[in-house]
Each structure stands twice: as C-alpha cells, then as structure tokens.
C-alpha cells in the first residue's frame, strides 16, 4: 500500500488525511507487535520475551516520533539497537535495590532527554528509549531473565525496522541539499542578469529569490531534512543555507551606479559570482568541486577591491583619502558588490564542506568554519557544553523530566506501587513544557483513563480467564488505539491505551477487574508528580526564555557593533581575533536563541495574555537570529587586515553610525525583555534613515562604505523585529514582516538556522 493507497482497503480519499497517516503507522505497529508477541507467548511459552517484543514496538512505533520517511526511520532505529540493549541491561541490573533504580533513573532520564541537542531524530526517539529503560527497572529483580529481555527487544527492533523500510513506502521529501542547490541556481540567474544589464532586479527575479530564501527557512523544511546535527556536514549545510539567504538578499538589494571606469570590474565580479553559484549547485547535487570558480571569484574580488581602494595616498596622514577619486555612488556600489562576493564565497565553501566533511577541496575563509577540522566527539561535546546551563531549554526539559521520573520511581519503590512503570509512563507522556499545558493535558488524560478503566473492568469481568478472547481483541484494539488516539487527542489516547494495557496483561497473568483500578491509580500518581515538577521547574516553558535569549543576543551584538565600528575608524585590530575566541559570547547567544525558538514552536501561547514583554509569536524571531549571524559575519569581514585609519570625518561618521545601530539594538532588546523598572519607550525603536542621519564624509574609502552597508543590513533586521514588538504607527515606506506561524510539531533538538 503506497502513500496514495488506503488504510484497511479504504481509499485515502474517503478518510481524513490525519486518519490516513496515523492509520498507516498503526498498521505497521500492530502487525509488528503481533508478529513479536504471539509467537513468544503462545508458540515458545516465553512471556518475558513476548512482553519486551511488544513494548519495544510500542516504544519505537507508538511513543517515539522520529521524523522522516520509513527508510530514514528504519536506518536510524537500526543504529539505536545497541542503545536499546544497554538500556535494558542497565535497567535490569539496577532494579536490585530501590536506591540504585532511582539513581539510575536520574542519570538515564537526564541523558536521554538531553540527547535532544543532537537533532530532531534523537529528540523524537527519546520518549521511546525512556520506556525501554523504565520497563526493566522495576521488580522483580531477575538478572536470569536478561537473555529473554534482550531477545524480545532485538526481535521487536528488527521486525519494526523491516516494517518501516518495506511497508507502505512514502515519497521522500525534497532534501535540504536539493533546496540549497535550487536556491544557488536562482542566485546564479540573478547574478548573471545583474552582470548583463546594470540596474536592479526585475519583479520575477525578486519573487524567485524571495521564494528560494523562504524555502531554506526551518519552518518550510520537514524536520527530518533540517540540518540540525552537531557534525561537520550538518553544521556546514546549515551554514550553506544561511549564506545562500544572505547572497539572495544582497543580490536583491544591489544598487546601481557602477561608473564608467569600474563597470568592467564590477561585471567581472558578478559573472564570477554567477559561476560560483552554479558550481555550488553542482557540488551539492553531484559532488563536483567548486574550487576553480572560487579562485576566479577571489581574483575578481581582489581586483575590484584594489580599484575601490584607489591609489596609495601621498600623505601618510591622509590614508583615508585613497579612494577619493571615485564618487560616493560608485563606492557604495562597490561595497555592495564586494558583500555579494563575500556571501558567494561563504556559500561555495560551506557547500563543499557539507559534501566532503573534514576534507574540503576549497580554501576556507578564516574564522567562519571553526568546526571544519574538529572531530565528531569534540563537536558533540561542544554542542552539549553550549546547552549545559539553566538558560538552555534543552537543559530545562532534561532536568524537569529526569526529576519527575526519579520522583515517580522513588514513590513506586517505597510504596510498592503495583505496575509502577505505568505511573512513570504517565509522567513521561503527560508532562509538558508549560504549567498551563500540563494541567490541561492531565485533566483530559484522567478523564480518558477513567473511561478506559471502566471499559477495561467491564471486559475483564465479562470475559474472565478466557485468554483466546483477549488474543483476538488485542490487535483490533491496538489498530484502533494508534489510529484514533493521535488524532483525537490525549484523552482518547489514554483511554484507548488503558484498555490496550489490560488486554496485554490479561494474557500474561491471571486477569482481574482490579487491573483497571491499578491503571487509574498509576496514571493519577504519575500525572500528579509531573504537574508538581511542572510548577517547580520553569513552569512557563520556552516563551519567556525566548524573549530573554533574543534580548541577550541583541545586547551581545550591540557590543560587537560598537567595537567593530571603533576598530574600523581607528584602523586597529581588536585584542582578540574575530574568530571563535573574540565572538564566543555572541555565538553562544545565537545557539541559545535558536534552541529556544525551536522549542517554542511546539508550545501554545502563554495563558493569561501577553505577560511581560512582547508576545513571542508576534515577533519575527528569524530576523533576530539573522541579525546575530550578520553581526558575526560582517565584523569578521570588516576586520580583515590590513586596516588603515579613516580620516577624522569618516572615522567620526563610522563610530556614530555604529553607536546608533547599537543603541537601536539595545532599545529593541529592552522591548523584547523589559525589566520591572524599564522605562517605557516613547520614541520609535527603528531608524528608517540610518545613512542620512550623518553627513557623508568626503573622500571616504571603500571600507567606510562597507561598514555603512553592514550597519544598514543590521538596521533592516531590526526593522523587521521592531514591527512585531510594540505598537507603532505604520509607515507605508517601511518593510513589513509576517509573524512567525506556529508549528504543531515536536520541537527539534538542534539549532534552527535562518
């Protein structure tokens, strides 16, 4: 049955899309669970192996939400098999004492939840892996049954991997590499047209560039295709998308005014940009090296830079007048074209790195690709270290979940709670990242569990000890539960799952109607403990954290803007180089803001109105992230040696413009996350005419105009942020930005790239 087929022989056209999708998944889970459970239970009389085979399938197929196609999920789950073995073995050994099981739950619970920093697939698999540890961590302590437990686990994983790979194949979505390749081809077309005909791009080209840029945004990309991992290739592919968005934006904003004497040099750069963009697309699709085209662009860029700088000054004290022979309009055009070339070079280098890993064929710009030569374990350590703090939403979620599961395990061990792992399962599935959402979920879950318990009790009383009836009902009910539950919500899911659990355990032990009572008690205990830790540990989730992270990012960016403008004005290199050491604080702020933005996509709006600061979903958070990246890239580019001091007028203008942009960054950051005593802002947050706020200094060199172009791009980012931050008077000439849509998916585990 393909993606265009149906469920249970019914065409998809007659079923709602949501039921068709969950139905296909439910068929896989049911078939594999039955294939693992029934042979062990009734054929080989090995109930332990049967239990673990079934619950492994439930964990990976029902509780986990691993993004991607069936083949992608199958490949990932096959790599998880050793992890599953380790979890079952450790859980079995630590169940000897309550204190060891509790301590193990604390460590394993945190580790599995924190593994979400590795990307959307580890994040999606974490709940199912939790269940595989929870199941053996409860009595009876029986290390002699470890063989059967591992046998059942292995059988469940192997069968489910085969089912995911072979049953109901799904069409593969457009990969991020292909999206980037198509965007590179559009950049080639835009650059070629600008080289052939001086002037701005026409409407169709602008719309194509905008569409290609939007297609690279994380909200437009399926979770499984987002390059969110910590490895070299994933980071480089993220870098490729960011560089392409920058390149397309620079091409769309390229001014005219080349000048008769330098038009050939500008045209040569644009043609080289087009050639490198085409080579980048070929690299992403076929793996060919863009090195020759990169060298062409480097040479053309150097020629234009030399022409823009002008002849050496006669008076050493008048070094700023070196470019005075070219009119300001031409210098502005040169600065914009050189920024286009810089974005194209970054795109080609990042694409080559994404294809070849730690062995690129091109020259890498210094400072930007700090991860290019670092091995995978160190990159994982770097990613984990970046989130090892209370401001990281991944750290917050891991602490919340680990403490809640540990508390449930302690209560179950001390009070000898029957079937205590059900209580832990309730905590695992019902605890949310905000207090309001947790309370709403628990109410629905308790109502559904109560209804399911009543149905279970009735079935157990009517059927009694006739296991054949339970064996027949189990697959039918499982198919219904995993089809209807995910669509109708947590109440239906808990009610259906309660009956499912009763049907399973009625085949493993003497059934009694009190099994439904125990299930109700366990869900009540587990959800109550989850709610308590939802109150104590960051009850507002990522909404407040996103405001704080974005405001901190803008404050760090403001510091670098001031320092960079002062360095350009004075012709001095800062004490720290513009690579990782000098900008580490801003890089970490970008990482934390990206992770908070990713988390907030899966959360509802805060209860009770706007609260402090701006409503998160009314703000263009992508513009905040792009502003952080633009600050890093532009600062590194402007501080490339050799540096020459500007003339007094140009130096004063550069410093003043940098301070104005930094001041606006601080105003926007205060609007995003105001303190209790932050005064209200009476003036506008944005400056619509940054360059016109100061007199243009006569005879300013190219580096001055490059600095102004960089600051103007940052002001454009701030404009997008500010329009969604506070009420303002609409300006028909100001650009507008739509608010970020809410995403109804699980938050991915890595940084979202703009």
WOMOLIN-V642896 format. One record per helix or strand. SS is the DSSP state (H for helix, E for strand). FROM is the first residue (numbers start at 1). LEN is the number of residues. Records with the same first field share a line. If there is no record, write none. Layout:
SS=FROM-LEN + FROM-LEN
//
This chain:
E=6-2 + 10-2
H=12-3 + 17-27 + 47-17 + 70-25 + 98-21 + 120-17 + 143-24 + 176-21 + 203-13 + 218-3 + 223-3 + 232-21 + 263-24 + 291-19 + 316-8 + 328-29 + 376-11 + 393-22 + 420-11 + 435-29 + 467-22 + 490-16 + 514-23 + 542-29 + 580-21 + 616-3 + 621-18 + 648-25 + 691-3 + 702-22
//
